[in-house]
Amino acid sequence: MLVSMKLTKWTAVKPVAKQKHFLVSRVIQPEEPTDPIELVEIEAVFSKATQVVAWRGLQDDSVWRQGWV
């Protein structure tokens, strides 16, 4: 599932600094290959600024919406 997560589109419910639309730009691999993946890097479409977020946090509908809304 996580491999297909790269380049998925997300919309922040409450934009910060006019940043609203994001793409998952990278799935961050854990140090140990047997550990679960916990983090992804998202990139703001407008500014290209990146931030690291917990991939499970993207499932919180009060913070994120899948797709560009």
C-alpha atoms as an extended CHARMM CRD file, in Angstrom:
* protein
*
        69  EXT
         1         1  MET       CA              0.0000000000        0.0000000000        0.0000000000  PROA      1               0.0000000000
         2         2  LEU       CA              2.7260000000        2.4970000000        0.8730000000  PROA      2               0.0000000000
         3         3  VAL       CA              4.5270000000        2.1260000000       -2.4300000000  PROA      3               0.0000000000
         4         4  SER       CA              1.3640000000        3.2280000000       -4.2200000000  PROA      4               0.0000000000
         5         5  MET       CA              1.0960000000        6.1320000000       -1.7840000000  PROA      5               0.0000000000
         6         6  LYS       CA              3.9150000000        8.0770000000       -3.4770000000  PROA      6               0.0000000000
         7         7  LEU       CA              2.6180000000       11.0450000000       -5.4680000000  PROA      7               0.0000000000
         8         8  THR       CA             -0.8630000000       10.7830000000       -4.0050000000  PROA      8               0.0000000000
         9         9  LYS       CA             -2.6500000000       14.1220000000       -3.6850000000  PROA      9               0.0000000000
        10        10  TRP       CA             -3.8080000000       15.6020000000       -0.3560000000  PROA      10              0.0000000000
        11        11  THR       CA             -5.6090000000       18.7520000000        0.7290000000  PROA      11              0.0000000000
        12        12  ALA       CA             -5.0400000000       20.3310000000        4.1340000000  PROA      12              0.0000000000
        13        13  VAL       CA             -8.3710000000       21.0530000000        5.8410000000  PROA      13              0.0000000000
        14        14  LYS       CA             -6.8620000000       24.1480000000        7.4980000000  PROA      14              0.0000000000
        15        15  PRO       CA             -4.2450000000       25.6810000000        5.1720000000  PROA      15              0.0000000000
        16        16  VAL       CA             -1.1740000000       27.2440000000        6.7740000000  PROA      16              0.0000000000
        17        17  ALA       CA              0.5740000000       30.1300000000        5.0050000000  PROA      17              0.0000000000
        18        18  LYS       CA             -1.7330000000       29.5860000000        2.0030000000  PROA      18              0.0000000000
        19        19  GLN       CA             -0.4290000000       26.0330000000        1.6030000000  PROA      19              0.0000000000
        20        20  LYS       CA             -3.3690000000       23.7730000000        0.8990000000  PROA      20              0.0000000000
        21        21  HSD       CA             -2.4680000000       21.1990000000       -1.7700000000  PROA      21              0.0000000000
        22        22  PHE       CA              0.2530000000       18.6090000000       -1.2680000000  PROA      22              0.0000000000
        23        23  LEU       CA              1.7780000000       15.5430000000       -2.9210000000  PROA      23              0.0000000000
        24        24  VAL       CA              3.4250000000       12.6640000000       -1.1020000000  PROA      24              0.0000000000
        25        25  SER       CA              6.9100000000       13.0580000000       -2.5800000000  PROA      25              0.0000000000
        26        26  ARG       CA              8.7500000000       10.3250000000       -0.6910000000  PROA      26              0.0000000000
        27        27  VAL       CA              8.0890000000        7.3590000000        1.5460000000  PROA      27              0.0000000000
        28        28  ILE       CA             10.7430000000        7.4340000000        4.2840000000  PROA      28              0.0000000000
        29        29  GLN       CA             12.2710000000        4.0250000000        4.8390000000  PROA      29              0.0000000000
        30        30  PRO       CA             12.9440000000        3.0030000000        8.4690000000  PROA      30              0.0000000000
        31        31  GLU       CA             16.4880000000        2.3090000000        9.6170000000  PROA      31              0.0000000000
        32        32  GLU       CA             15.7460000000       -1.3790000000       10.0350000000  PROA      32              0.0000000000
        33        33  PRO       CA             14.1690000000       -2.9960000000        6.9600000000  PROA      33              0.0000000000
        34        34  THR       CA             11.9060000000       -5.0880000000        9.1900000000  PROA      34              0.0000000000
        35        35  ASP       CA             10.4440000000       -2.0190000000       10.9350000000  PROA      35              0.0000000000
        36        36  PRO       CA              7.1630000000       -0.6140000000        9.6210000000  PROA      36              0.0000000000
        37        37  ILE       CA              7.1120000000        2.5560000000        7.5550000000  PROA      37              0.0000000000
        38        38  GLU       CA              5.8360000000        5.4110000000        9.6900000000  PROA      38              0.0000000000
        39        39  LEU       CA              6.7570000000        8.6270000000        7.8960000000  PROA      39              0.0000000000
        40        40  VAL       CA              6.2790000000       10.2300000000        4.5030000000  PROA      40              0.0000000000
        41        41  GLU       CA              7.4940000000       13.5000000000        3.0670000000  PROA      41              0.0000000000
        42        42  ILE       CA              4.8560000000       15.7600000000        1.5690000000  PROA      42              0.0000000000
        43        43  GLU       CA              5.5310000000       18.6470000000       -0.7910000000  PROA      43              0.0000000000
        44        44  ALA       CA              3.3830000000       21.7520000000       -1.1260000000  PROA      44              0.0000000000
        45        45  VAL       CA              2.3220000000       22.1820000000       -4.7380000000  PROA      45              0.0000000000
        46        46  PHE       CA              2.5080000000       25.9880000000       -4.6830000000  PROA      46              0.0000000000
        47        47  SER       CA              5.7660000000       26.6310000000       -2.8020000000  PROA      47              0.0000000000
        48        48  LYS       CA              7.5040000000       23.2360000000       -3.1560000000  PROA      48              0.0000000000
        49        49  ALA       CA              8.1790000000       23.3490000000        0.6100000000  PROA      49              0.0000000000
        50        50  THR       CA              8.4380000000       19.8930000000        2.1550000000  PROA      50              0.0000000000
        51        51  GLN       CA              7.5760000000       18.4820000000        5.5450000000  PROA      51              0.0000000000
        52        52  VAL       CA              7.6400000000       15.0620000000        7.1280000000  PROA      52              0.0000000000
        53        53  VAL       CA              4.3670000000       13.6890000000        8.5000000000  PROA      53              0.0000000000
        54        54  ALA       CA              3.2130000000       10.3890000000        9.9400000000  PROA      54              0.0000000000
        55        55  TRP       CA              1.5970000000        8.4910000000        7.0730000000  PROA      55              0.0000000000
        56        56  ARG       CA             -1.2170000000        7.3610000000        9.3570000000  PROA      56              0.0000000000
        57        57  GLY       CA             -1.8970000000       11.0220000000       10.1230000000  PROA      57              0.0000000000
        58        58  LEU       CA             -3.0530000000       11.4730000000        6.5400000000  PROA      58              0.0000000000
        59        59  GLN       CA             -6.0480000000        9.3020000000        7.4340000000  PROA      59              0.0000000000
        60        60  ASP       CA             -7.3200000000       11.9420000000        9.9150000000  PROA      60              0.0000000000
        61        61  ASP       CA            -10.2740000000       13.5880000000        8.0990000000  PROA      61              0.0000000000
        62        62  SER       CA            -10.1620000000       16.5560000000       10.4590000000  PROA      62              0.0000000000
        63        63  VAL       CA             -6.6850000000       17.4430000000        9.1210000000  PROA      63              0.0000000000
        64        64  TRP       CA             -6.4100000000       15.9640000000        5.6060000000  PROA      64              0.0000000000
        65        65  ARG       CA             -8.6320000000       15.1150000000        2.6400000000  PROA      65              0.0000000000
        66        66  GLN       CA             -7.4060000000       12.7450000000       -0.0360000000  PROA      66              0.0000000000
        67        67  GLY       CA             -7.2730000000       14.3690000000       -3.4500000000  PROA      67              0.0000000000
        68        68  TRP       CA             -7.3480000000       18.0710000000       -4.2280000000  PROA      68              0.0000000000
        69        69  VAL       CA            -10.5220000000       19.5370000000       -2.8590000000  PROA      69              0.0000000000
